[in-house]
């Protein structure tokens, strides 16, 4: 009896799982985001970050240079 | 013998005078480097020139031969300094000049002209100047 109930319980769970899967499957087309490849090549602009890094590195030295040559700055 | 000593003394005196002249020369050179040329200071105060984004001096309004000559002279000197320092820092002259431009624009005093990132001329007010987003 207990065994039978448990079996029924298991199959119930499987049924639920199946229903959820079915629902998910049915919902898929609506929630899907279509991604298409761009016709232009993807360009990643790295110059900005590199320049900023250089500028930060040079700042202290440039400040000293300006102080030392105040006549032309 | 006496004649020789006298010559020696003269030589020494000459050497001393030379040394004094050298020291004086060095002092005056330092003084020149420390302060802006009066023509440059006047042009800056009159808003005829301003600090450019690229680290060089620019003419804001109408140009004339005198102003052009002064600006060119300063920019040639700036470029020489930028080139030397950039080489020491293993950077490009442009990057060093740009960094200096950021600092020079930040250092402008109220009423002086500077170039905004869109390359238009702005008068510095009490507020922070408009600078390139890459500025430190």
gemmi code that builds the backbone of each chain (N, CA, C; Angstrom):
import gemmi

chains = {
    "A": [
        ("UNK", (0.844, -1.208, 0.000), (0.000, 0.000, 0.000), (0.872, 1.248, 0.000)),
        ("UNK", (1.806, 1.207, 0.969), (2.703, 2.351, 1.087), (3.533, 2.471, -0.184)),
        ("UNK", (3.978, 1.290, -0.593), (4.812, 1.253, -1.797), (4.060, 1.805, -2.989)),
        ("UNK", (2.766, 1.402, -3.079), (1.936, 1.829, -4.217), (1.751, 3.345, -4.205)),
        ("UNK", (1.519, 3.883, -3.005), (1.300, 5.333, -2.878), (2.551, 6.076, -3.340)),
        ("UNK", (3.676, 5.470, -2.859), (4.923, 6.132, -3.214), (5.128, 6.126, -4.731)),
        ("UNK", (4.753, 4.983, -5.290), (4.923, 4.871, -6.736), (4.044, 5.884, -7.455)),
        ("UNK", (2.824, 5.982, -6.873), (1.898, 6.945, -7.466), (2.483, 8.353, -7.334)),
        ("UNK", (3.055, 8.565, -6.137), (3.684, 9.898, -5.884), (4.769, 10.174, -6.903)),
        ("UNK", (5.609, 9.199, -7.141), (6.714, 9.403, -8.089), (6.203, 9.735, -9.476)),
        ("UNK", (5.200, 8.896, -9.864), (4.701, 9.120, -11.224), (4.040, 10.484, -11.307)),
        ("UNK", (3.398, 10.889, -10.158), (2.802, 12.234, -10.108), (3.846, 13.295, -10.343)),
        ("UNK", (4.984, 13.080, -9.694), (6.058, 14.065, -9.850), (6.545, 14.114, -11.288)),
        ("UNK", (6.661, 12.935, -11.862), (7.123, 12.881, -13.262), (6.145, 13.609, -14.157)),
        ("UNK", (4.843, 13.400, -13.808), (3.804, 14.046, -14.617), (3.945, 15.555, -14.529)),
        ("UNK", (4.174, 16.012, -13.294), (4.347, 17.467, -13.078), (5.551, 17.988, -13.869)),
        ("UNK", (6.635, 17.229, -13.721), (7.865, 17.628, -14.436), (7.615, 17.714, -15.923)),
        ("UNK", (6.879, 16.744, -16.402), (6.591, 16.711, -17.842), (5.761, 17.918, -18.252)),
        ("UNK", (4.786, 18.251, -17.389), (3.916, 19.396, -17.702), (4.726, 20.678, -17.746)),
        ("UNK", (5.613, 20.824, -16.734), (6.455, 22.032, -16.678), (7.327, 22.108, -17.928)),
        ("UNK", (7.899, 20.970, -18.284), (8.761, 20.943, -19.473), (7.985, 21.324, -20.722)),
        ("UNK", (6.770, 20.790, -20.784), (5.914, 21.083, -21.940), (5.612, 22.571, -22.004)),
        ("UNK", (5.257, 23.122, -20.817), (4.939, 24.543, -20.745), (6.139, 25.384, -21.158)),
        ("UNK", (7.313, 24.982, -20.622), (8.530, 25.716, -20.957), (8.755, 25.658, -22.450)),
        ("UNK", (8.527, 24.475, -23.000), (8.695, 24.300, -24.442), (7.728, 25.177, -25.228)),
        ("UNK", (6.493, 25.262, -24.705), (5.480, 26.066, -25.391), (5.827, 27.551, -25.312)),
        ("UNK", (6.429, 27.941, -24.168), (6.750, 29.351, -23.973), (8.020, 29.785, -24.725)),
        ("UNK", (8.838, 28.816, -25.049), (10.129, 29.113, -25.672), (10.063, 30.114, -26.822)),
        ("UNK", (9.199, 29.853, -27.810), (9.234, 30.748, -28.980), (8.968, 32.200, -28.600)),
        ("UNK", (8.090, 32.430, -27.615), (7.729, 33.790, -27.230), (8.903, 34.481, -26.527)),
        ("UNK", (9.586, 33.739, -25.649), (10.660, 34.353, -24.853), (12.004, 34.368, -25.564)),
        ("UNK", (12.064, 33.806, -26.720), (13.341, 33.687, -27.418), (13.843, 35.034, -27.945)),
        ("UNK", (15.125, 35.272, -27.775), (15.727, 36.476, -28.365), (16.516, 36.022, -29.577)),
        ("UNK", (16.162, 36.554, -30.699), (16.880, 36.118, -31.898), (18.146, 36.950, -32.071)),
        ("UNK", (19.241, 36.276, -32.238), (20.524, 36.952, -32.424), (21.009, 36.673, -33.834)),
        ("UNK", (21.222, 37.731, -34.579), (21.758, 37.532, -35.924), (23.156, 38.147, -36.006)),
        ("UNK", (24.003, 37.557, -36.759), (25.383, 38.039, -36.891), (25.391, 39.394, -37.591)),
        ("UNK", (26.185, 40.345, -37.082), (26.230, 41.655, -37.738), (26.906, 41.559, -39.105)),
        ("UNK", (26.452, 42.409, -40.018), (27.042, 42.352, -41.358), (28.397, 43.063, -41.411)),
        ("UNK", (28.630, 43.938, -40.392), (29.925, 44.639, -40.359), (30.846, 43.958, -39.355)),
        ("UNK", (32.126, 44.009, -39.547), (33.026, 43.399, -38.563), (32.955, 44.137, -37.230)),
        ("UNK", (33.140, 43.411, -36.141), (33.069, 44.011, -34.804), (34.414, 44.665, -34.500)),
        ("UNK", (34.367, 45.952, -34.192), (35.597, 46.695, -33.877), (35.577, 47.059, -32.403)),
        ("UNK", (36.608, 46.698, -31.687), (36.705, 47.047, -30.266), (37.750, 48.144, -30.120)),
        ("UNK", (37.315, 49.273, -29.573), (38.192, 50.439, -29.439), (39.006, 50.315, -28.158)),
        ("UNK", (40.279, 49.968, -28.293), (41.142, 49.806, -27.120), (42.045, 51.016, -26.899)),
        ("UNK", (42.152, 51.865, -27.907), (43.073, 52.995, -27.833), (42.789, 53.914, -26.646)),
        ("UNK", (41.511, 54.112, -26.350), (41.122, 55.041, -25.286), (41.721, 54.595, -23.957)),
        ("UNK", (41.550, 53.307, -23.636), (42.061, 52.818, -22.363), (43.575, 52.869, -22.302)),
        ("UNK", (44.216, 52.530, -23.400), (45.676, 52.547, -23.418), (46.174, 53.969, -23.209)),
        ("UNK", (45.543, 54.935, -23.905), (45.957, 56.331, -23.778), (45.794, 56.816, -22.339)),
        ("UNK", (44.653, 56.478, -21.730), (44.409, 56.937, -20.367), (45.467, 56.393, -19.409)),
        ("UNK", (45.830, 55.149, -19.633), (46.863, 54.539, -18.784), (48.183, 55.286, -18.926)),
        ("UNK", (48.526, 55.637, -20.170), (49.769, 56.363, -20.454), (49.718, 57.748, -19.826)),
        ("UNK", (48.573, 58.408, -19.979), (48.416, 59.766, -19.448), (48.602, 59.760, -17.928)),
        ("UNK", (48.021, 58.786, -17.270), (48.159, 58.707, -15.818), (49.606, 58.440, -15.417)),
        ("UNK", (50.275, 57.642, -16.215), (51.674, 57.321, -15.910), (52.561, 58.555, -16.061)),
        ("UNK", (52.252, 59.382, -17.073), (53.106, 60.529, -17.383), (52.801, 61.758, -16.529)),
        ("UNK", (51.645, 61.768, -15.871), (51.171, 62.984, -15.204), (52.181, 63.587, -14.226)),
        ("UNK", (52.752, 62.771, -13.360), (53.665, 63.292, -12.337), (54.902, 63.916, -12.977)),
        ("UNK", (55.436, 63.238, -13.972), (56.641, 63.741, -14.656), (56.329, 65.035, -15.404)),
        ("UNK", (55.173, 65.066, -16.054), (54.790, 66.254, -16.837), (54.595, 67.457, -15.912)),
        ("UNK", (54.053, 67.202, -14.742), (53.836, 68.288, -13.780), (55.178, 68.912, -13.387)),
        ("UNK", (56.155, 68.056, -13.160), (57.493, 68.525, -12.781), (58.123, 69.302, -13.937)),
        ("UNK", (57.927, 68.793, -15.147), (58.477, 69.448, -16.338), (57.903, 70.854, -16.496)),
        ("UNK", (56.621, 70.999, -16.256), (55.962, 72.310, -16.372), (56.533, 73.269, -15.324)),
        ("UNK", (56.744, 72.758, -14.114), (57.303, 73.596, -13.046), (58.715, 74.051, -13.394)),
        ("UNK", (59.503, 73.118, -13.922), (60.904, 73.424, -14.239), (61.037, 74.395, -15.406)),
        ("UNK", (60.039, 74.414, -16.290), (60.108, 75.270, -17.486), (58.966, 76.285, -17.491)),
        ("UNK", (58.740, 76.869, -16.332), (57.578, 77.756, -16.161), (57.524, 78.874, -17.195)),
        ("UNK", (58.669, 79.303, -17.707), (58.713, 80.414, -18.664), (57.962, 80.148, -19.953)),
        ("UNK", (57.883, 78.877, -20.370), (57.234, 78.570, -21.651), (55.867, 77.907, -21.456)),
        ("UNK", (55.413, 77.798, -20.202), (54.099, 77.171, -19.957), (53.101, 78.148, -19.338)),
    ],
    "B": [
        ("UNK", (111.009, 86.067, -13.276), (110.324, 85.352, -12.188), (109.129, 86.163, -11.689)),
        ("UNK", (109.397, 87.427, -11.414), (108.325, 88.295, -10.932), (107.251, 88.478, -12.006)),
        ("UNK", (107.740, 88.608, -13.211), (106.842, 88.797, -14.361), (105.904, 87.581, -14.496)),
        ("UNK", (106.510, 86.408, -14.302), (105.761, 85.159, -14.439), (104.640, 85.091, -13.384)),
        ("UNK", (104.997, 85.499, -12.163), (104.022, 85.450, -11.061), (102.842, 86.372, -11.376)),
        ("UNK", (103.215, 87.535, -11.921), (102.172, 88.507, -12.244), (101.189, 87.936, -13.280)),
        ("UNK", (101.775, 87.288, -14.288), (100.935, 86.682, -15.334), (100.017, 85.627, -14.719)),
        ("UNK", (100.637, 84.860, -13.810), (99.878, 83.810, -13.119), (98.678, 84.406, -12.366)),
        ("UNK", (98.986, 85.510, -11.676), (97.974, 86.172, -10.868), (96.826, 86.660, -11.772)),
        ("UNK", (97.248, 87.244, -12.904), (96.253, 87.754, -13.854), (95.364, 86.616, -14.357)),
        ("UNK", (96.043, 85.513, -14.655), (95.309, 84.346, -15.145), (94.285, 83.882, -14.116)),
        ("UNK", (94.782, 83.872, -12.872), (93.885, 83.429, -11.805), (92.690, 84.364, -11.680)),
        ("UNK", (93.025, 85.667, -11.740), (91.958, 86.671, -11.651), (90.967, 86.482, -12.799)),
        ("UNK", (91.548, 86.248, -13.955), (90.705, 86.036, -15.140), (89.801, 84.841, -14.940)),
        ("UNK", (90.397, 83.788, -14.390), (89.628, 82.569, -14.131), (88.496, 82.841, -13.163)),
        ("UNK", (88.818, 83.602, -12.114), (87.809, 83.918, -11.104), (86.681, 84.725, -11.733)),
        ("UNK", (87.063, 85.696, -12.548), (86.056, 86.539, -13.196), (85.157, 85.677, -14.095)),
        ("UNK", (85.800, 84.749, -14.776), (85.044, 83.843, -15.643), (84.042, 83.031, -14.845)),
        ("UNK", (84.514, 82.552, -13.708), (83.651, 81.744, -12.859), (82.463, 82.563, -12.377)),
        ("UNK", (82.755, 83.809, -11.979), (81.684, 84.690, -11.497), (80.678, 84.932, -12.625)),
        ("UNK", (81.206, 85.184, -13.835), (80.334, 85.431, -14.981), (79.449, 84.215, -15.252)),
        ("UNK", (80.045, 83.025, -15.129), (79.300, 81.780, -15.345), (78.150, 81.656, -14.349)),
        ("UNK", (78.479, 81.936, -13.085), (77.456, 81.824, -12.032), (76.340, 82.820, -12.294)),
        ("UNK", (76.737, 84.067, -12.641), (75.740, 85.101, -12.925), (74.861, 84.686, -14.108)),
        ("UNK", (75.517, 84.131, -15.111), (74.789, 83.676, -16.301), (73.779, 82.619, -15.932)),
        ("UNK", (74.202, 81.677, -15.094), (73.322, 80.591, -14.672), (72.129, 81.147, -13.909)),
        ("UNK", (72.397, 82.147, -13.051), (71.315, 82.743, -12.253), (70.301, 83.426, -13.177)),
        ("UNK", (70.826, 84.205, -14.153), (69.899, 84.917, -15.036), (69.111, 83.945, -15.909)),
        ("UNK", (69.767, 82.846, -16.303), (69.079, 81.833, -17.113), (67.940, 81.221, -16.305)),
        ("UNK", (68.183, 80.955, -15.022), (67.160, 80.389, -14.140), (66.002, 81.372, -14.014)),
        ("UNK", (66.354, 82.652, -13.879), (65.321, 83.678, -13.730), (64.441, 83.725, -14.972)),
        ("UNK", (65.067, 83.587, -16.142), (64.314, 83.616, -17.402), (63.379, 82.408, -17.471)),
        ("UNK", (63.892, 81.238, -17.056), (63.098, 80.018, -17.125), (61.941, 80.054, -16.125)),
        ("UNK", (62.134, 80.775, -15.034), (61.145, 80.747, -13.960), (59.922, 81.608, -14.266)),
        ("UNK", (60.097, 82.675, -15.032), (58.974, 83.583, -15.259), (58.624, 83.649, -16.740)),
        ("UNK", (57.340, 83.931, -17.004), (56.894, 84.060, -18.389), (57.424, 85.358, -18.988)),
        ("UNK", (57.690, 85.299, -20.260), (58.066, 86.476, -21.021), (56.925, 87.513, -20.902)),
        ("UNK", (57.258, 88.815, -20.729), (56.197, 89.826, -20.556), (55.178, 89.830, -21.705)),
        ("UNK", (55.676, 89.595, -22.929), (54.769, 89.575, -24.096), (53.776, 88.412, -23.979)),
        ("UNK", (54.293, 87.252, -23.526), (53.463, 86.063, -23.351), (52.442, 86.311, -22.244)),
        ("UNK", (52.910, 86.859, -21.116), (52.017, 87.122, -19.986), (50.912, 88.099, -20.394)),
        ("UNK", (51.282, 89.113, -21.181), (50.313, 90.127, -21.612), (49.279, 89.513, -22.560)),
        ("UNK", (49.753, 88.672, -23.503), (48.853, 88.034, -24.467), (47.876, 87.084, -23.764)),
        ("UNK", (48.366, 86.428, -22.723), (47.534, 85.496, -21.950), (46.454, 86.273, -21.191)),
        ("UNK", (46.874, 87.396, -20.589), (45.935, 88.232, -19.831), (44.902, 88.866, -20.759)),
        ("UNK", (45.326, 89.187, -22.003), (44.424, 89.836, -22.961), (43.558, 88.824, -23.711)),
        ("UNK", (43.676, 87.540, -23.354), (42.902, 86.445, -23.977), (43.217, 86.282, -25.466)),
        ("UNK", (44.397, 86.700, -25.853), (44.816, 86.537, -27.256), (45.339, 85.125, -27.490)),
        ("UNK", (45.844, 84.517, -26.434), (46.349, 83.145, -26.525), (45.738, 82.300, -25.414)),
        ("UNK", (45.720, 80.989, -25.647), (45.179, 80.083, -24.645), (45.846, 78.720, -24.729)),
        ("UNK", (45.583, 77.899, -23.701), (46.186, 76.560, -23.654), (45.331, 75.591, -24.467)),
        ("UNK", (45.959, 74.941, -25.412), (45.250, 73.964, -26.248), (45.215, 72.592, -25.582)),
        ("UNK", (44.277, 71.780, -26.048), (44.125, 70.404, -25.558), (45.390, 69.584, -25.827)),
        ("UNK", (46.059, 69.881, -26.944), (47.217, 69.074, -27.350), (48.520, 69.445, -26.643)),
        ("UNK", (48.452, 70.386, -25.689), (49.653, 70.737, -24.926), (50.438, 71.910, -25.491)),
        ("UNK", (49.913, 72.527, -26.535), (50.602, 73.672, -27.122), (49.777, 74.937, -26.911)),
        ("UNK", (50.440, 76.079, -27.169), (49.776, 77.365, -27.019), (49.048, 77.676, -28.320)),
        ("UNK", (47.859, 78.266, -28.223), (47.098, 78.594, -29.422), (46.674, 80.050, -29.438)),
        ("UNK", (46.453, 80.561, -30.640), (45.947, 81.924, -30.795), (44.424, 81.857, -30.779)),
        ("UNK", (43.805, 82.630, -29.894), (42.352, 82.531, -29.706), (41.587, 83.312, -30.771)),
        ("UNK", (41.930, 84.564, -30.955), (41.166, 85.401, -31.889), (41.951, 85.650, -33.166)),
        ("UNK", (41.993, 86.911, -33.534), (42.709, 87.294, -34.750), (44.215, 87.165, -34.529)),
        ("UNK", (44.876, 86.720, -35.578), (46.322, 86.528, -35.488), (47.046, 87.724, -36.108)),
        ("UNK", (48.253, 87.954, -35.648), (49.125, 88.924, -36.327), (50.543, 88.387, -36.269)),
        ("UNK", (51.424, 88.983, -37.059), (52.771, 88.434, -37.227), (53.517, 88.325, -35.901)),
        ("UNK", (53.399, 89.362, -35.077), (54.098, 89.383, -33.784), (53.619, 88.254, -32.873)),
        ("UNK", (52.304, 88.127, -32.813), (51.687, 87.105, -31.954), (52.070, 85.711, -32.442)),
        ("UNK", (51.992, 85.539, -33.778), (52.314, 84.249, -34.387), (53.749, 83.847, -34.056)),
        ("UNK", (54.659, 84.841, -34.185), (56.072, 84.570, -33.920), (56.268, 84.140, -32.468)),
        ("UNK", (55.620, 84.840, -31.555), (55.771, 84.519, -30.137), (55.217, 83.127, -29.829)),
        ("UNK", (54.028, 82.829, -30.356), (53.385, 81.530, -30.118), (54.238, 80.409, -30.716)),
        ("UNK", (54.717, 80.618, -31.927), (55.572, 79.608, -32.573), (56.827, 79.352, -31.749)),
        ("UNK", (57.426, 80.444, -31.262), (58.653, 80.347, -30.475), (58.413, 79.514, -29.209)),
        ("UNK", (57.323, 79.806, -28.526), (56.997, 79.059, -27.299), (56.713, 77.595, -27.629)),
        ("UNK", (55.954, 77.364, -28.696), (55.592, 75.986, -29.045), (56.792, 75.158, -29.498)),
        ("UNK", (57.750, 75.797, -30.158), (58.975, 75.090, -30.558), (59.746, 74.679, -29.303)),
        ("UNK", (59.806, 75.590, -28.346), (60.492, 75.273, -27.080), (59.746, 74.178, -26.319)),
        ("UNK", (58.411, 74.275, -26.326), (57.619, 73.246, -25.638), (57.863, 71.883, -26.280)),
        ("UNK", (57.842, 71.851, -27.599), (58.008, 70.576, -28.301), (59.366, 69.959, -27.980)),
        ("UNK", (60.393, 70.807, -27.900), (61.736, 70.304, -27.573), (61.741, 69.661, -26.187)),
        ("UNK", (61.074, 70.332, -25.233), (60.996, 69.802, -23.866), (60.181, 68.503, -23.853)),
        ("UNK", (59.022, 68.518, -24.530), (58.169, 67.326, -24.591), (58.933, 66.138, -25.188)),
        ("UNK", (59.660, 66.419, -26.273), (60.373, 65.343, -26.976), (61.420, 64.702, -26.072)),
        ("UNK", (62.156, 65.551, -25.358), (63.212, 65.045, -24.474), (62.615, 64.227, -23.327)),
        ("UNK", (61.569, 64.771, -22.708), (60.959, 64.096, -21.557), (60.214, 62.832, -21.987)),
        ("UNK", (59.583, 62.889, -23.134), (58.863, 61.713, -23.631), (59.840, 60.568, -23.877)),
        ("UNK", (60.998, 60.893, -24.429), (62.012, 59.869, -24.679), (62.465, 59.238, -23.364)),
        ("UNK", (62.634, 60.072, -22.345), (63.046, 59.557, -21.024), (61.996, 58.626, -20.437)),
        ("UNK", (60.714, 58.929, -20.728), (59.605, 58.143, -20.160), (59.142, 57.026, -21.093)),
        ("UNK", (59.823, 56.873, -22.225), (59.454, 55.868, -23.230), (58.003, 56.038, -23.667)),
        ("UNK", (57.627, 57.281, -23.910), (56.279, 57.597, -24.390), (56.399, 58.381, -25.692)),
        ("UNK", (55.259, 58.583, -26.357), (55.310, 59.372, -27.584), (55.246, 60.855, -27.208)),
        ("UNK", (55.763, 61.689, -28.097), (55.742, 63.140, -27.866), (54.289, 63.607, -27.733)),
        ("UNK", (53.401, 63.041, -28.559), (51.993, 63.431, -28.542), (51.342, 63.115, -27.190)),
        ("UNK", (51.622, 61.936, -26.662), (51.031, 61.553, -25.383), (51.555, 62.432, -24.254)),
        ("UNK", (52.868, 62.730, -24.315), (53.453, 63.578, -23.268), (52.863, 64.982, -23.359)),
        ("UNK", (52.730, 65.485, -24.588), (52.187, 66.825, -24.807), (50.719, 66.874, -24.363)),
        ("UNK", (49.968, 65.826, -24.687), (48.550, 65.763, -24.302), (48.397, 65.783, -22.774)),
        ("UNK", (49.240, 64.988, -22.097), (49.208, 64.941, -20.633), (49.506, 66.326, -20.065)),
        ("UNK", (50.518, 66.988, -20.643), (50.877, 68.333, -20.201), (49.718, 69.293, -20.445)),
        ("UNK", (49.035, 69.111, -21.583), (47.876, 69.948, -21.902), (46.791, 69.821, -20.837)),
        ("UNK", (46.540, 68.600, -20.402), (45.565, 68.356, -19.327), (45.926, 69.175, -18.094)),
        ("UNK", (47.211, 69.099, -17.726), (47.674, 69.783, -16.517), (47.653, 71.296, -16.701)),
        ("UNK", (48.075, 71.760, -17.886), (48.122, 73.204, -18.146), (46.720, 73.814, -18.123)),
        ("UNK", (45.744, 73.078, -18.657), (44.362, 73.576, -18.646), (43.850, 73.622, -17.202)),
        ("UNK", (44.216, 72.603, -16.427), (43.806, 72.583, -15.016), (44.439, 73.744, -14.249)),
        ("UNK", (45.644, 74.152, -14.686), (46.376, 75.209, -13.963), (45.987, 76.618, -14.409)),
        ("UNK", (45.153, 76.743, -15.458), (44.794, 78.095, -15.909), (44.106, 78.854, -14.777)),
        ("UNK", (44.350, 80.166, -14.791), (43.729, 81.008, -13.762), (42.458, 81.635, -14.322)),
        ("UNK", (41.580, 82.034, -13.432), (40.309, 82.631, -13.829), (40.538, 83.794, -14.795)),
        ("UNK", (39.811, 83.767, -15.912), (39.940, 84.814, -16.929), (40.844, 84.415, -18.089)),
        ("UNK", (41.647, 83.349, -17.901), (42.525, 82.887, -18.993), (41.750, 81.957, -19.932)),
        ("UNK", (42.256, 81.846, -21.161), (41.578, 81.035, -22.167), (42.145, 79.613, -22.211)),
        ("UNK", (41.231, 78.664, -22.449), (41.667, 77.279, -22.643), (40.746, 76.616, -23.652)),
        ("UNK", (41.215, 75.528, -24.211), (40.442, 74.797, -25.217), (39.672, 73.651, -24.554)),
        ("UNK", (38.377, 73.597, -24.827), (37.535, 72.517, -24.311), (37.756, 71.267, -25.176)),
        ("UNK", (37.277, 70.081, -24.724), (37.471, 68.862, -25.525), (36.890, 68.970, -26.940)),
        ("UNK", (35.866, 69.823, -27.145), (35.305, 69.988, -28.497), (36.112, 71.010, -29.314)),
        ("UNK", (37.258, 71.430, -28.775), (38.210, 72.343, -29.422), (37.717, 73.795, -29.499)),
        ("UNK", (36.645, 74.091, -28.785), (36.200, 75.493, -28.737), (36.941, 76.196, -27.593)),
        ("UNK", (37.114, 77.511, -27.733), (37.811, 78.272, -26.683), (36.854, 78.635, -25.568)),
        ("UNK", (37.311, 78.455, -24.353), (36.501, 78.784, -23.180), (37.321, 79.684, -22.255)),
        ("UNK", (36.610, 80.551, -21.534), (37.278, 81.366, -20.522), (37.210, 80.624, -19.200)),
        ("UNK", (38.345, 80.490, -18.562), (38.366, 79.790, -17.282), (37.641, 80.627, -16.237)),
        ("UNK", (36.757, 79.987, -15.531), (36.043, 80.646, -14.432), (36.510, 80.018, -13.129)),
        ("UNK", (35.797, 80.298, -12.069), (36.140, 79.688, -10.783), (35.874, 78.190, -10.786)),
        ("UNK", (34.993, 77.747, -11.700), (34.634, 76.330, -11.788), (35.767, 75.540, -12.452)),
        ("UNK", (35.817, 74.221, -12.210), (36.839, 73.409, -12.886), (36.687, 73.494, -14.405)),
        ("UNK", (37.788, 73.474, -15.147), (37.685, 73.581, -16.607), (37.124, 72.300, -17.225)),
        ("UNK", (36.564, 72.430, -18.423), (36.088, 71.256, -19.163), (37.319, 70.583, -19.747)),
        ("UNK", (37.531, 69.333, -19.379), (38.726, 68.627, -19.872), (38.363, 67.283, -20.473)),
        ("UNK", (39.284, 66.768, -21.241), (39.133, 65.451, -21.859), (38.938, 64.402, -20.758)),
        ("UNK", (38.082, 63.406, -21.053), (37.799, 62.377, -20.039), (39.034, 61.543, -19.706)),
        ("UNK", (40.046, 61.609, -20.590), (41.264, 60.817, -20.329), (42.241, 61.564, -19.433)),
        ("UNK", (41.948, 62.819, -19.109), (42.856, 63.615, -18.272), (42.930, 63.046, -16.852)),
        ("UNK", (44.111, 63.098, -16.248), (44.238, 62.576, -14.880), (43.571, 63.489, -13.839)),
    ],
}
model = gemmi.Model(1)
for chain_id, residues in chains.items():
    chain = gemmi.Chain(chain_id)
    for i, (resn, *xyz) in enumerate(residues, 1):
        res = gemmi.Residue()
        res.name, res.seqid = resn, gemmi.SeqId(i, " ")
        for name, pos in zip(("N", "CA", "C"), xyz):
            atom = gemmi.Atom()
            atom.name, atom.element = name, gemmi.Element(name[0])
            atom.pos, atom.b_iso = gemmi.Position(*pos), 0.0
            res.add_atom(atom)
        chain.add_residue(res)
    model.add_chain(chain)
structure = gemmi.Structure()
structure.add_model(model)
structure.setup_entities()
